[in-house]
């Protein structure tokens, strides 16, 4: 995975390219810790992420929790299809609270649940 960090105004932007998995997520978590110490506003650009596993998801959850606890602004931007698929599958879109742009012709691929709803079972 390639990690590129840039600063635009008062926002630090971390751009990722490649797989966000058990092998690459420790490097991302370390980079996020370092960036949170330097910047009050952090944006994580995930447009280049081709695949994400639960280890990558844990890193994103930890970053969100850290930002909330330490009063830092944290946004995920430019969600790739792999990211949308994972957070949609687990019903975490509402937890992250970031706007997700999905072309109209691709919306049927996702359930876009914003939380766990009780399902009515008919027997």
C-alpha positions as CSV (number, residue, x, y, z in Angstrom):
1,X,0.0,0.0,0.0
2,X,1.2,3.5,-0.8
3,X,0.5,6.2,1.7
4,X,0.8,9.8,0.7
5,X,0.3,12.7,3.1
6,X,-0.3,16.3,2.0
7,X,-1.4,19.4,3.9
8,X,-4.0,21.7,2.3
9,X,-4.7,24.7,4.5
10,X,-5.4,23.4,8.0
11,X,-6.4,19.9,6.7
12,X,-4.0,17.0,6.5
13,X,-5.0,14.6,3.7
14,X,-3.8,11.0,3.7
15,X,-4.3,9.3,0.3
16,X,-4.1,5.5,0.0
17,X,-3.5,3.3,-3.0
18,X,-3.5,-0.5,-2.9
19,X,-4.9,-3.0,-0.4
20,X,-5.9,-2.1,3.1
21,X,-5.4,-5.4,4.8
22,X,-3.7,-7.1,7.7
23,X,-0.3,-6.5,6.1
24,X,-0.7,-2.8,5.4
25,X,-3.1,-1.6,8.1
26,X,-0.4,-1.3,10.9
27,X,1.5,1.2,8.7
28,X,-1.7,3.2,8.2
29,X,-2.5,3.2,11.9
30,X,1.0,4.5,12.7
31,X,0.7,7.2,10.0
32,X,-2.7,8.3,11.4
33,X,-1.4,8.5,14.9
34,X,1.5,10.7,13.7
35,X,-0.9,12.9,11.6
36,X,-3.4,13.4,14.5
37,X,-0.5,14.8,16.6
38,X,0.2,17.4,13.9
39,X,-3.2,18.3,12.6
40,X,-6.6,19.0,14.1
41,X,-8.4,18.1,10.9
42,X,-7.6,14.9,9.0
43,X,-9.2,13.6,5.8
44,X,-8.6,10.1,4.6
45,X,-8.9,9.7,0.9
46,X,-9.7,6.0,0.1
47,X,-10.3,6.4,-3.7
48,X,-7.3,4.2,-4.5
49,X,-8.1,1.3,-2.1
50,X,-8.7,-1.8,-4.1
51,X,-9.5,-4.2,-1.3
52,X,-10.1,-4.0,2.5
53,X,-10.3,-6.7,5.1
54,X,-11.4,-6.5,8.8
55,X,-8.0,-5.4,9.9
56,X,-8.2,-2.4,7.7
57,X,-11.7,-1.7,9.0
58,X,-10.4,-1.9,12.6
59,X,-7.8,0.8,11.7
60,X,-10.6,3.1,10.4
61,X,-12.8,2.4,13.5
62,X,-9.8,3.2,15.8
63,X,-9.1,6.4,13.9
64,X,-12.7,7.5,14.2
65,X,-12.8,6.7,18.0
66,X,-9.4,8.5,18.6
67,X,-10.6,11.6,16.7
68,X,-13.8,11.7,18.7
69,X,-12.1,11.2,22.0
70,X,-9.4,13.8,21.3
71,X,-11.7,16.3,19.6
72,X,-10.1,16.1,16.2
73,X,-12.0,16.4,12.9
74,X,-11.8,13.1,10.9
75,X,-13.5,12.5,7.6
76,X,-13.3,9.7,5.1
77,X,-13.5,11.0,1.5
78,X,-13.7,9.4,-1.9
79,X,-14.8,6.0,-0.8
80,X,-13.8,3.2,-3.2
81,X,-16.2,0.4,-4.1
82,X,-14.3,-1.9,-1.8
83,X,-14.7,0.5,1.2
84,X,-18.4,1.0,0.5
85,X,-19.0,-2.7,0.2
86,X,-17.4,-3.4,3.6
87,X,-19.0,-0.7,5.6
88,X,-22.3,-1.3,3.9
89,X,-22.1,-5.0,4.6
90,X,-21.6,-4.3,8.3
91,X,-24.1,-1.4,8.6
92,X,-21.4,1.1,9.5
93,X,-22.2,3.9,7.1
94,X,-24.1,5.8,9.8
95,X,-21.3,5.3,12.3
96,X,-18.7,7.0,10.1
97,X,-21.2,9.7,9.1
98,X,-19.4,10.6,5.9
99,X,-21.1,11.5,2.6
100,X,-20.8,8.7,0.1
101,X,-21.2,9.4,-3.6
102,X,-22.5,6.5,-5.5
103,X,-23.5,6.8,-9.2
104,X,-27.2,6.1,-9.7
105,X,-26.6,3.0,-11.8
106,X,-24.5,1.4,-9.1
107,X,-26.8,2.0,-6.1
108,X,-28.6,-1.3,-6.5
109,X,-25.3,-3.1,-5.5
110,X,-25.6,-1.8,-1.9
111,X,-28.2,-2.1,0.7
112,X,-27.0,1.2,2.3
113,X,-28.2,0.4,5.8
114,X,-27.5,3.1,8.3
115,X,-27.9,0.9,11.3
116,X,-29.2,-2.5,12.3
117,X,-33.0,-2.7,11.9
118,X,-35.2,-5.4,13.3
119,X,-36.2,-7.7,10.6
120,X,-39.8,-9.0,10.6
121,X,-39.8,-12.7,10.2
122,X,-42.9,-14.4,8.8
123,X,-43.3,-18.0,9.7
